Amino acid sequence: MTTQLPTPKSGILDIAAYVGGKSKIEGVAEPVKLSSNENAFGCSAKALAAYDEARAKLFRYPDGHANPLRDAVAAYHDLEANRLVFGNGSDEVFALLNQTYLEAGDNIVTGEHGFLAYRISALACQADVKLAPEPDQRVEIDRLLAEVDDKTKIVYVSNPANPTGTWNTPEELVDLRERLPSHILLVVDEAYAEFVDEPTWETAFPLARHSENIVVTRTFSKIHGLAGLRIGFGYAPLSVIEAIERIRLPFNANLPAQYAAIAALSDQAHIDTSKAQVVNWRPRFYQAIRALGYRIEVSAGNFVLIQFKDEAQAVRANEHLMTKGFIVRHVANYGLPHCLRVTVGKDVENEGFIAALGTFAG
């Protein structure tokens, strides 16, 4: 008798699984991890205290609609509470949107260096992914719109973008909104919004407030330092929220995450300190890296992208840094094989990284 094994649906085995930043170096007890854009200072003391408080309630299901957190986010960002959806990180919000709006044969459009999570869940829905060229490692509205066709259901824009650190102006997003067909959803991923100090950047929340096809997402993983708890949210039109709620699994935002996220929003001092560290160090990185002879562009995130002459040099630099105890991110899977992405860390970590790169022979 022939045994036939269960077979995944068409396309699943063709998807390249997401690979996160490295966290270990063999033989190095405590490497400096600058590979995942985590908050160098961790989460706030208030968030830790709230997490501890949640321990006594772990036998209880969390609030299925995250209502206390919903109210806290709405108050903090001046948003309508009933237009929020929460997820296991903003990654799950992307997955929910793709599940809700994509069918086999549909497509999403995003920049060629856009966040991989958009693509993975779209492909899992048997949709196609169309990538708009980014000649200057920056989303260009004309090129993005050129990829839109009658099968496009969602357009994703990271603002600021990961891993490039580039951003789009509010005028560009208005232009995109006005030229994009109204039946196509525009998702603006603002995971790194809290680190921005560029005067030409603005949040898309006001744009979304008066639109029926714009979703803005945020995460608690970055500025709030809650990456390990996985909590994020989307701000969307009511019609989108109502559709998502039909498939969102119950209790998808866990109880400790909800408690810690509420407390994180109340600790403005921690938010300000975390941003100040990044704003202070980004220009210092630019100066130091350029002095070493490498190209580095201005970033609006809590990371910088270093460009080497080719992939081989980037690989050698990455290996050299690991011998010095530093873990950074080689971003070949983002279409940038000649680049390394480096998270802004603590002072001593940043100084050590620059010194280590300075000993790289090339």
N, C-alpha and C positions, 0 to 999 in steps of 0.2 A: 504494500500500500504506500503510495506517495504522500509524503507529508508536505502540506503547503502552509507556509508561515503567513501571518497577517502582513498585509502590504499597506504602507502609508499611501495616502491619496497622491495623485499626480502632482509632482513638483516639490514635495516636501524634502526628499532626499537630495534635491539639487540646491537647497538653500545652504549657504555657508553660515554655520552657527556663529553667534556673537562671541568674541573673545575679549574679555576685559583686560585691563592693565595688569602686568605682572605684580606680584606682591612678595616674591621670595627670590633670593639669590643663593644658590647652593654654596654652603661653606661660610656664609655671612649671617651672623646671628641676628643683627638688627640693621638691615639695610635702610636707606633713606628712600621712601616711596614717594615719587613725584610723577606717578604714571596715571592717576585716575581722577585728577581735578577735585580732590577732596579738600575740605577746609583744614588748613594747617593747624588751626586752634581747636579742632574738634567741635563738639556742640556746646551749648551754653550750660552753665551750672543749673539754671532753672529747668532746662530740658531734662537733664540728668535726674533732678529731684522729682520731676513729674513721672519719669520712667520708673523710678523706684516706687512711687505711689501706685503706679499701675500694677506692680507685681502682685499686690494683694487681691487683685481683681481678675487675674488671668483665667479663672474658671468661668468667667462671664463672657458672653459674646460682646463684641464691640457694638456701638451704635451703628446700625446698618446704613444709615444715611449720613453718618459723621456730623450730626447736627451741631454739637458744641464747636467742633473745628470749623464747620461751615460758617457759623456766625463769627468766629474769630477771624477767619480769612476775609470774609466780606467786610468786616469793620476795618481791618488793617489796610486793605487795598481799595476800599470804597467801592465795593461791587455788590450786585444783587445776589443774595444768598441762594435763591432758587435757580440761579444760572450756573451753579458750580457742580462739578462732578469730581469725585476723589478716586484715586487709584493706588495700586501697589507701585508707587513711583509714577512719574509722568509717562514712563514706558507703557504702563497698562492703559493709560488714557489714549495713547496712539493706537494700541491694539484694539481697544473698544471702538474707536472711530473707524478703523479699517474693517472690523467685523460688521459694523452697522451699515457701512456705505459701499463696500466693495464686493463685487461678484466676479466670477471667473471671466476673464477677458477685459475687465476694467483696468485702469491704470492710475498710479499716483505719479506726480511730478515733483522732483526736488533737485537741489544742486548736486553736482557730481561728487562733492566732498561732504554731503549732508549726513547727519547722524544715521547710523546703520539700523537703529531700531525701527525707523519708519519703513524701511525696505523689508525687513525680516517678516513683520506681521502682515504686510501687504502681500508678499509672496505666499505666505501661509493661507491667504484668502484666495489664492490662485489668480491674483491680479498681477499685472505687469508693473515694472518700475522704469520710469523714464528719467534720465539724468541730464540736467541742463549743464552745459560747459561753464566752468568758472575760470576763465583765462587768467584772472588776477587773484584767484583763490577767494572770490567774492561773488555772491549771487547777483546776477544782472537780470533785471526785470524783463527786458526784451528777450533774452535767451530763455528764461523760464517760461514765458508765455509762448515762445515758439515751439515748445514741446507739448503744449496743451492741445488735445484733440477731442473728438466726440466721445472718446472712451474714458476721458479723464474725470475722476470723481473727487480727488483730493490733491491739493498742492501744499507741500510742507516747506516752510522757511524757518531756519534756525536763526535767531536774532538776539544776542550775538551767536555766531556759528561755532560749532565744535567740529573739527579740531583747528580751524584756521584762525579763530578769534575775530574775524571780520564781522561787519554789521551793515544793516540797511537803515536808511533814514526814514522818518515818518512820511516824507513826501513820496518816497519810493513805494512804501507799503500802500499809501492811498492810491497811487497810480496802478499798482497791481490789483487792488480791490476793484477799481473802476473799470479796468480792462478785462478782468476775469469774469467769465459767464456766471451769472448769479446762482446757477444750480451746482456749481463746483465749490466744495468746501476749502477754505484757506485756513491752514493751521500754522500759527506763529508760535514757535517753541522758544520760550524766554527763560531757559534753565539758568542762564548766567546773568540775568538782568540786574541783579543786585550788585554786581561788581563793576557796572558800567559807570564811567565818569565823562564820557564823550558828550559834548553839547549837541551833536548831530543825531543822537539816539533818543528815542522816546518809547515808552511801553505802548503796546498795541491795545491795551485795555479800552481806552476811549474810542478807538476805531471799531472795536468789536461791539461796544455797547449799542451802537446804532446800525449794526449790520446783521443780516439774517444768515450769513454764510461764513462767519469768522469765528475761530476758536483760538484762544490764547492759553498756553500751558505754562505752568511753573512747577518747580520741585523744591522739596525741603532737603535734598541731598547735598547741595552746594554751600550757599552762604550759611545755612542753618546747621550744617554738619550732621545731618541725620541719614546719611547714605545707607547705613546698616539697617534702618527701620523701614525703608522703602515707602515713602509717602509723597504724593504729588497731586496736582489738581488741574482741571481745565475750566475755563470760563467760556461759556458757549450760549448760543441762542436757545430759547426754551424748547423749540422744536427739536433741536439736536439733543438736548438733555433728555427730553421725554423718550426719544428713540433709544438712546444709550441705556436708559434705566430699564428697558425691557430685556436687555441681555447681560447687564452688569451682574456679576455673581454677588450674592449677599455677603456682607461682612468682609469685603475685599480690602478695606483699610483697617489694619489690625489695631487693637486697643492700645498697646504701648506707644505706637506711632502717633495715634490721635492725641494722646495725652502730651507726648513730648513736643509735637508740632505746635499745639496751642501755647505751651510754655515758651517755645522758641520765638514765637511772634511777640511775646511780651518782653523779650530781652533785647531792647534796641542797642544797648551798650555793646553786646557781643556782636551784633550785626555790624555796627559801625567800626568796631575794632577789626573785624575780619575783612571788611572792605578796605579799610585804611592800609592794612598790610599789603594787599594786592596793588592798590593804587600807588603805593610808595615804591614797590619793587619792580613793577613792569618797566618803567623807564630805566631803572638801573640794569635790568636784564638787557634791554635794547643796547645800551651803551657798552656793556661788558662783552656781549656776544659779537657785536659788530667790530669791536676792537680786536677780537680773536680772528676776524676775517670771515665770519659766517653771516649769511643774510637772515634777518629777522624783521618781521613786519609788526606794526602796531596791533595790539590785541585788546579787546574789550572784555575778555573773560578772565578767569583766575589762572591763566596759563599762557605760555608763549609757544610759538611754533618756529623752530630753528630749521633753516634750509641748508642742506649740504650740496656739494657739486653734483652728486649722483647717489643712487641707492647704495652702492658699495661703500662709499664713505660714511653714509648714515649708519649702515650696519656696523661698520668698524667702530664708529663713535659710540654707538649703543653698547657694544661689547666692552669697550674700554671703560665706559662709565660704570658698568656692572662690576668690573674688577676693582673699582674704587668705592663700591658699596652704594651706588646710586641707580635707582630704577626709574627710567623715563619711558615714554611710549613711542615706539616706532609705528608710524601711522600708514604703513603700506596698504592696509586693507581699506583705507579711505581714499585710495588713489594718489597718495602722496609718499611714494617709497623713498624719496630723498629727504624726508623730514622727520624730526623728532619733536614730540610735544612734551613740554615740561611744565608741571604744576608749580605755581608759586607756593613755596613752603615757608617755614620759619626762617628767621635771619641766618642762623648758623647753617641751616640746610641749603639755603640759596647761595651763601658765600662758599660753602663746600662744593656745591655743584659747579659753580663758575671756575673754581680752582681746579677741579677734576677735569673739566673740559679743556682748560688751559694746558694740561699736560698731554692732551691727545695730539699725536704726531701727524694725524691726517692720513 
